[in-house]
């Protein structure tokens, strides 16, 4: 039992990955709950593809610097969100179609830029690696969690109102667009912060799967946020152990664990589960 569950975390890189993933487990799932509430679940998928060109450009100019790649990813993610929103509003098209077009181009461009650079492992960028979680990466992950939680607390009430009744928010001059933009910025930060350990294609999994699964454990918004954080923390610990013992990439291991917990809630959770409906 000791060798299976505790011995891996005696290694420094495993401890750093664990602390970083637990920091993201506290910050990212509450944002995922709001994405589900706002019916914007696929927005997170758009963001994880949209940040890739920025990460690639950061690596091209500054090498494998976490801060350079992170800043590039944040800039690219915000640009994708703003560009898609601008096109949908000026051209009268559906925002989801604009997002799909923009993020597909961004994904292809990011993969092309990374593939053209020598010394960068495309697999690690896309799927993550615990070996890549050094001290700068850990500081970045913890720093994003430190920023996200107070910021989410500050916009909590207007964000709930804008999510449930955007028409009323607009009629009363509540600046719903501002809260929406701040919220998207927080989503981008969490997606970028998780790319080192989880990869750009998997970092959103720790945000969305616990958020989706939390709906089977609580009917209230506060309860879902608490449940999502607990599910994400469990996914991080079990996923890291699975990655260590089976030698599979960290990102898929954590996301598969989160998916298994979601299926468990779907089958036998106390709310909106197959057991309850049966």
C-alpha positions as CSV (number, residue, x, y, z in Angstrom):
1,X,0.0,0.0,0.0
2,X,2.8,2.4,0.8
3,X,4.6,1.7,-2.5
4,X,1.3,2.1,-4.4
5,X,-0.1,5.3,-2.9
6,X,2.6,7.1,-0.9
7,X,6.0,6.3,-2.3
8,X,5.5,8.1,-5.7
9,X,5.0,11.4,-3.8
10,X,8.4,11.0,-2.1
11,X,9.8,12.2,-5.5
12,X,10.2,15.9,-5.9
13,X,8.6,16.2,-9.4
14,X,5.6,14.2,-8.2
15,X,5.1,16.5,-5.2
16,X,5.3,19.6,-7.4
17,X,2.8,18.2,-9.9
18,X,0.5,17.3,-7.0
19,X,0.6,20.7,-5.5
20,X,0.1,22.4,-8.8
21,X,-2.8,20.2,-9.8
22,X,-4.5,20.6,-6.4
23,X,-4.1,24.4,-6.9
24,X,-5.9,24.1,-10.2
25,X,-8.5,21.8,-8.7
26,X,-9.5,24.7,-6.4
27,X,-9.5,27.4,-9.0
28,X,-10.7,25.8,-12.3
29,X,-13.8,23.7,-11.5
30,X,-15.8,26.6,-10.1
31,X,-15.3,28.3,-13.5
32,X,-16.5,25.1,-15.2
33,X,-19.7,25.2,-13.1
34,X,-20.4,28.7,-14.4
35,X,-19.6,27.6,-17.9
36,X,-22.2,24.8,-17.6
37,X,-24.7,27.2,-16.0
38,X,-24.2,29.7,-18.8
39,X,-24.5,26.9,-21.4
40,X,-20.9,27.7,-22.6
41,X,-19.4,24.3,-21.9
42,X,-17.7,24.2,-25.3
43,X,-16.1,27.6,-24.8
44,X,-13.5,25.9,-22.7
45,X,-12.7,23.5,-25.6
46,X,-12.3,26.5,-27.8
47,X,-9.9,28.1,-25.3
48,X,-7.7,25.1,-25.0
49,X,-7.1,25.0,-28.8
50,X,-6.9,28.8,-29.1
51,X,-4.0,29.2,-26.7
52,X,-1.7,26.8,-28.6
53,X,-0.3,29.4,-31.2
54,X,0.6,31.8,-28.3
55,X,2.4,29.0,-26.4
56,X,4.2,28.1,-29.6
57,X,5.3,31.7,-30.3
58,X,6.4,32.1,-26.7
59,X,8.6,29.1,-27.1
60,X,10.0,30.4,-30.4
61,X,11.1,33.7,-28.9
62,X,12.1,32.6,-25.4
63,X,12.7,28.9,-25.5
64,X,10.9,26.6,-23.0
65,X,10.2,29.4,-20.6
66,X,7.0,28.8,-18.7
67,X,6.4,32.5,-18.3
68,X,6.9,33.3,-22.0
69,X,4.7,30.4,-23.2
70,X,2.1,31.2,-20.5
71,X,1.9,34.9,-21.5
72,X,1.7,34.0,-25.2
73,X,-1.1,31.5,-24.4
74,X,-3.1,34.0,-22.4
75,X,-2.8,36.6,-25.2
76,X,-3.8,34.1,-27.9
77,X,-6.8,32.8,-25.8
78,X,-8.2,36.2,-25.2
79,X,-7.7,37.1,-28.9
80,X,-9.6,34.0,-30.0
81,X,-12.5,34.8,-27.6
82,X,-12.7,38.5,-28.5
83,X,-12.3,37.8,-32.3
84,X,-15.1,35.2,-32.3
85,X,-17.4,37.5,-30.2
86,X,-16.6,40.5,-32.5
87,X,-17.4,38.5,-35.7
88,X,-20.7,37.1,-34.3
89,X,-21.9,40.6,-33.3
90,X,-20.8,42.5,-36.4
91,X,-21.8,39.8,-38.9
92,X,-24.9,38.6,-37.2
93,X,-23.7,35.0,-37.2
94,X,-24.0,32.5,-34.4
95,X,-21.1,32.9,-31.9
96,X,-20.5,29.1,-31.8
97,X,-19.9,28.9,-35.5
98,X,-17.4,31.8,-35.3
99,X,-15.7,30.1,-32.4
100,X,-15.4,26.8,-34.3
101,X,-13.8,28.5,-37.3
102,X,-11.4,30.6,-35.3
103,X,-10.3,27.8,-32.9
104,X,-9.7,25.2,-35.8
105,X,-7.4,27.7,-37.5
106,X,-5.7,28.4,-34.1
107,X,-5.2,24.7,-33.4
108,X,-3.7,24.0,-36.9
109,X,-1.4,27.0,-36.6
110,X,-0.2,26.1,-33.2
111,X,0.6,22.5,-34.2
112,X,2.4,23.8,-37.3
113,X,4.5,26.3,-35.3
114,X,5.4,23.7,-32.6
115,X,6.3,21.0,-35.2
116,X,8.6,23.5,-37.0
117,X,10.7,24.1,-33.9
118,X,13.4,21.6,-32.9
119,X,13.7,20.6,-29.3
120,X,10.1,20.9,-28.4
121,X,8.2,17.7,-27.7
122,X,4.8,18.1,-29.3
123,X,3.4,15.2,-27.2
124,X,4.3,16.9,-23.9
125,X,2.8,20.2,-25.1
126,X,-0.5,18.5,-26.1
127,X,-0.8,16.0,-23.3
128,X,1.3,17.2,-20.4
129,X,4.2,15.7,-18.4
130,X,4.8,15.7,-14.6
131,X,8.5,16.0,-15.4
132,X,7.9,19.4,-16.9
133,X,6.4,20.8,-13.6
134,X,9.5,22.6,-12.3
135,X,9.4,25.4,-9.8
136,X,8.5,28.2,-12.3
137,X,5.6,26.1,-13.5
138,X,4.4,25.4,-10.0
139,X,4.6,29.1,-9.1
140,X,2.5,29.9,-12.2
141,X,-0.2,27.3,-11.3
142,X,-0.4,28.5,-7.7
143,X,-0.3,32.1,-8.8
144,X,-3.3,31.6,-11.2
145,X,-5.2,30.0,-8.4
146,X,-4.4,32.9,-6.1
147,X,-5.7,35.4,-8.7
148,X,-8.7,33.4,-9.8
149,X,-10.4,32.8,-6.5
150,X,-10.5,36.4,-5.2
151,X,-11.5,37.6,-8.7
152,X,-14.3,35.1,-8.9
153,X,-15.4,36.2,-5.4
154,X,-15.5,39.8,-6.5
155,X,-17.7,39.2,-9.6
156,X,-19.8,36.4,-7.9
157,X,-23.1,38.3,-7.6
158,X,-23.1,40.0,-11.0
159,X,-21.9,36.9,-12.7
160,X,-24.7,34.8,-11.3
161,X,-27.3,37.5,-12.3
162,X,-25.8,37.8,-15.8
163,X,-25.8,34.0,-16.2
164,X,-29.4,33.5,-15.1
165,X,-31.0,36.7,-16.5
166,X,-28.8,38.6,-19.0
167,X,-31.8,40.5,-20.3
168,X,-32.4,42.0,-16.8
169,X,-28.7,42.8,-16.5
170,X,-28.7,44.7,-19.8
171,X,-32.0,46.5,-19.0
172,X,-30.6,47.8,-15.7
173,X,-27.3,48.9,-17.1
174,X,-25.4,46.2,-15.2
175,X,-22.4,46.0,-17.6
176,X,-22.9,42.3,-18.3
177,X,-20.3,42.5,-21.1
178,X,-17.6,43.5,-18.6
179,X,-18.3,40.6,-16.2
180,X,-18.4,38.3,-19.2
181,X,-15.0,39.5,-20.3
182,X,-13.5,39.1,-16.8
183,X,-14.9,35.6,-16.6
184,X,-13.4,34.6,-19.9
185,X,-10.1,36.0,-18.9
186,X,-10.1,33.8,-15.8
187,X,-11.0,30.8,-17.9
188,X,-8.1,31.5,-20.2
189,X,-5.7,31.9,-17.2
190,X,-6.7,28.5,-15.8
191,X,-6.5,26.7,-19.2
192,X,-3.0,28.2,-19.7
193,X,-1.8,27.4,-16.2
194,X,-2.6,23.7,-16.6
195,X,-0.9,23.1,-19.9
196,X,2.5,22.2,-18.4
197,X,1.2,19.3,-16.3
198,X,-1.9,18.4,-18.3
199,X,-1.2,19.6,-21.8
200,X,-3.1,22.1,-24.0
201,X,-5.6,19.4,-25.1
202,X,-6.3,18.1,-21.6
203,X,-6.1,21.1,-19.3
204,X,-9.7,21.8,-19.8
205,X,-10.7,18.4,-18.5
206,X,-9.9,19.3,-14.9
207,X,-12.1,22.3,-15.3
208,X,-15.2,20.7,-17.0
209,X,-15.5,17.1,-16.1
210,X,-15.7,17.7,-12.3
211,X,-18.1,20.6,-13.0
212,X,-20.3,18.4,-15.1
213,X,-20.1,15.6,-12.5
214,X,-21.0,17.9,-9.6
215,X,-24.5,18.3,-10.9
216,X,-25.2,14.7,-9.8
217,X,-24.1,15.4,-6.2
218,X,-25.8,18.7,-5.4
219,X,-28.8,20.7,-6.7
220,X,-27.5,24.1,-5.5
221,X,-24.8,26.2,-7.1
222,X,-22.7,26.4,-3.9
223,X,-23.0,22.6,-3.5
224,X,-22.0,22.0,-7.1
225,X,-18.9,24.2,-6.7
226,X,-17.9,22.4,-3.6
227,X,-18.5,19.0,-5.2
228,X,-16.6,20.0,-8.3
229,X,-13.5,21.0,-6.3
230,X,-13.6,17.7,-4.3
231,X,-14.0,15.6,-7.6
232,X,-11.1,17.6,-9.2
233,X,-8.8,17.0,-6.2
234,X,-9.5,13.3,-6.2
235,X,-8.9,13.2,-10.0
236,X,-5.6,14.9,-9.6
237,X,-4.3,12.5,-6.9
238,X,-5.5,9.3,-8.5
239,X,-4.6,10.5,-12.0
240,X,-1.0,11.3,-11.0
241,X,-0.7,7.9,-9.4
242,X,-2.1,6.2,-12.5
243,X,0.3,8.2,-14.7
244,X,3.3,7.2,-12.5
245,X,2.5,3.5,-12.3
246,X,1.3,3.0,-15.9
247,X,3.7,5.4,-17.7
248,X,0.9,7.2,-19.6
249,X,0.8,11.0,-20.0
250,X,-0.4,13.0,-17.0
251,X,-3.2,14.8,-18.8
252,X,-5.1,11.8,-20.1
253,X,-4.6,10.0,-16.8
254,X,-6.2,12.8,-14.8
255,X,-9.0,13.4,-17.3
256,X,-9.8,9.7,-17.5
257,X,-10.1,9.6,-13.7
258,X,-12.4,12.7,-13.7
259,X,-14.4,11.0,-16.4
260,X,-14.8,7.8,-14.3
261,X,-16.0,9.9,-11.4
262,X,-18.5,11.7,-13.6
263,X,-19.8,8.3,-14.8
264,X,-20.1,7.2,-11.2
265,X,-22.2,10.2,-10.3
266,X,-24.3,9.7,-13.4
267,X,-25.0,6.1,-12.4
268,X,-25.7,6.5,-8.7
269,X,-25.5,10.1,-7.6
270,X,-28.3,11.6,-5.5
271,X,-29.3,14.2,-8.1
272,X,-30.2,13.7,-11.8
273,X,-28.7,10.3,-12.0
274,X,-29.8,7.1,-13.7
275,X,-30.5,5.6,-10.2
276,X,-32.7,8.4,-9.3
277,X,-34.7,8.4,-12.5
278,X,-35.1,4.7,-12.3
